[in-house]
Every structure is written in C-alpha cells, then in structure tokens.
Amino acid sequence: MGIAYKIKCKHCGAEFAFSQDQTFGMMPRCVGCEGYVETESPIRCPSCSRRLNSSQEEFNKQVQTVMMWD
C-alpha cells in the first residue's frame, strides 16, 4: 500500500508530487486510515529546499490532494 500527496510549499508556492510507502515493512494499513508522515527524516521542497514536515500539522497544511493505493 502506498500514498501520494500533491503538495504546495508554503514557503515558495511550488507544487509537486510526493509519495511514500505506508507499510514500513509491517502489515499494510487499511484504505481510509489516516496517513502518517515521518517527521524524523526531512521532506524538502524540490524548489527552495525548505523542510516541509517538521510536524504532522505543518505537513498537512501544505497537502492539496491525497491518493492512496493498495
């Protein structure tokens, strides 16, 4: 299972796609479950290189679209 986000950077306004594996090497999560974004490893804007995930709340404010697949 995976999840993809369309993100708009709050710092520079750049829009880009970001995806991550939601299984983390364990059992897959259910479709419709709220996604979890890792905050230990930085996710950076490809345009301005600012960190987008210093907290779950900050990341969620920048997400425009969420797509999940099994």
Long-range contacts (C-beta under 8 A, 24 or more apart in sequence): 1-28, 1-29, 1-31, 1-68, 1-69, 1-70, 2-68, 2-69, 3-35, 3-66, 3-67, 3-68, 3-69, 4-66, 4-67, 4-68, 4-69, 5-63, 5-64, 5-65, 5-66, 5-67, 6-63, 6-64, 6-65, 7-45, 7-52, 7-62, 7-63, 7-64, 8-62, 8-64, 9-45, 9-47, 9-48, 9-50, 9-52, 9-62, 10-61, 10-62, 11-45, 11-48, 11-50, 12-45, 12-47, 12-48, 12-50, 14-45, 14-46, 14-47, 14-48, 15-64, 16-45, 16-46, 16-47, 18-43, 22-68, 28-70, 31-68, 31-70, 32-68, 35-66, 35-68
